[in-house]
Amino acid sequence: MDSVGVLIVFAIVGAAICAKARVAAGAVVFSLVAAVLFIGTPLGQGIPDAVGSFVSKLNETTTPVLTDSAPQAGSGAVG
């Protein structure tokens, strides 16, 4: 996998060409290929753990706000 950098560059160029031609599906596919190739490199191996850590921290932060069952002020009647 000595030439993975060249493959990533070609995938990015392909995504740019597809985006310029307004072919959204092609741009998405080329972008996903570039992301998968990048994650396969030693530099990108930490990305899945970083994303998982971020999502976990976001879940810990927002869960108490979303599940708070504090009593509401007023009767709740409309009108």
TABEL-V664650 format. One record per residue. N is the residue number from 1. RES is the residue in one small letter. BURIAL is # if it has 16 or more other C-alpha atoms within 10 Angstrom, else .. Layout:
N/RES/BURIAL, N/RES/BURIAL
This chain:
1/m/., 2/d/., 3/s/., 4/v/., 5/g/., 6/v/., 7/l/., 8/i/#, 9/v/., 10/f/., 11/a/#, 12/i/#, 13/v/#, 14/g/#, 15/a/#, 16/a/#, 17/i/., 18/c/#, 19/a/., 20/k/., 21/a/., 22/r/., 23/v/., 24/a/., 25/a/., 26/g/#, 27/a/#, 28/v/., 29/v/., 30/f/#, 31/s/#, 32/l/., 33/v/#, 34/a/#, 35/a/., 36/v/., 37/l/#, 38/f/#, 39/i/., 40/g/., 41/t/., 42/p/., 43/l/., 44/g/., 45/q/., 46/g/., 47/i/., 48/p/., 49/d/., 50/a/., 51/v/., 52/g/., 53/s/., 54/f/., 55/v/., 56/s/., 57/k/., 58/l/., 59/n/., 60/e/., 61/t/., 62/t/., 63/t/., 64/p/., 65/v/., 66/l/., 67/t/., 68/d/., 69/s/., 70/a/., 71/p/., 72/q/., 73/a/., 74/g/., 75/s/., 76/g/., 77/a/., 78/v/., 79/g/.
